[in-house]
Each structure stands twice: as structure tokens, then as C-alpha cells.
Amino acid sequence: MKSLDEFVELFAELFDDTDPSEITASTIFHDLDEWSSLIGLSIIAMVDEEFDIALKGDDVKNAVTVEDLYNNVKARQ
């Protein structure tokens, strides 16, 4: 399992216009200006590719912070 820091780094790479340093474990990612449903789908794809775990849209929708999402992924391994 990748660490929380590694997960945050992978997560931040999905945003083209947001400085990666703005994204931390405690970032409320739905509040980011660049947040969109397309990025939500990219997160699902990244988790599937990197962790071999199938997240659903509701998993992303119900997570508040990047760490919430990481903990959801970690709990499924």
C-alpha cells in the first residue's frame, strides 16, 4: 500500500491548473476551483490503476478530504 503522501502526490497530478503544493491530505478537494466530475472520474481511474480497487462515484462524492479518500482505499485492501 502506498503511503498517504504518495496518494496525495498521485491525486495532485490529476489537476492541471492547481499547484500541487496546494493539495494536502487535509484539502477539501470538492472546494478546489478546478474540481469537476471529469476529475472525479480520473480519481476513480487512478485508484483502479495504482491500487487495483474499484471506487464508485459515491465513494468520491462522500469523501470530504484527500485523506478520507485514501482511508477508503486503504480499508479495501
C-alpha positions in Angstrom: 0.0 0.0 0.0 1.3 3.4 -0.9 1.7 6.0 1.9 -0.7 8.9 2.4 2.0 11.2 1.0 2.3 9.1 -2.2 -1.5 9.1 -2.6 -1.7 12.9 -2.2 1.0 13.2 -4.9 -0.9 10.9 -7.3 -4.1 12.8 -6.5 -2.5 16.2 -7.2 -1.1 15.1 -10.5 -4.7 14.9 -11.8 -5.1 18.6 -11.6 -3.6 20.6 -14.5 -4.2 24.2 -13.2 -3.8 23.7 -9.4 -0.4 24.0 -7.9 0.4 20.6 -6.3 1.6 22.3 -3.2 -2.0 23.5 -2.6 -3.2 19.9 -2.3 -2.5 18.2 1.1 -4.1 15.3 3.0 -6.5 17.8 4.6 -7.5 19.5 1.4 -11.3 19.6 0.9 -11.0 18.7 -2.7 -14.6 19.5 -3.8 -13.8 23.1 -2.9 -10.9 23.4 -5.4 -11.6 25.7 -8.3 -10.6 23.1 -10.8 -12.8 20.3 -9.3 -15.1 18.7 -11.8 -16.9 15.4 -12.4 -14.2 14.6 -15.0 -11.5 14.8 -12.3 -13.7 12.6 -10.1 -13.6 10.0 -12.9 -9.9 10.5 -13.2 -9.6 9.7 -9.5 -11.6 6.5 -9.9 -9.3 5.5 -12.8 -6.1 6.4 -10.9 -7.2 4.3 -7.8 -8.1 1.4 -10.1 -4.7 1.6 -11.9 -2.5 2.2 -8.9 -4.3 0.2 -6.2 -6.4 -2.3 -8.2 -9.5 -1.1 -6.3 -12.8 -0.1 -7.9 -14.2 3.0 -6.3 -17.7 4.2 -7.2 -18.8 7.8 -7.8 -20.4 7.8 -4.4 -17.1 7.0 -2.7 -15.6 10.1 -4.2 -18.7 12.2 -3.6 -18.9 11.2 0.0 -15.3 11.8 0.8 -14.5 15.3 2.1 -10.7 15.4 2.2 -8.0 13.7 0.2 -7.2 11.7 3.4 -10.8 10.5 3.6 -10.5 9.1 0.1 -7.1 7.5 1.0 -8.6 5.9 4.1 -11.5 4.5 2.0 -9.0 2.9 -0.4 -6.8 1.6 2.4 -9.8 0.0 4.1 -10.5 -2.0 0.9 -7.1 -3.6 0.7 
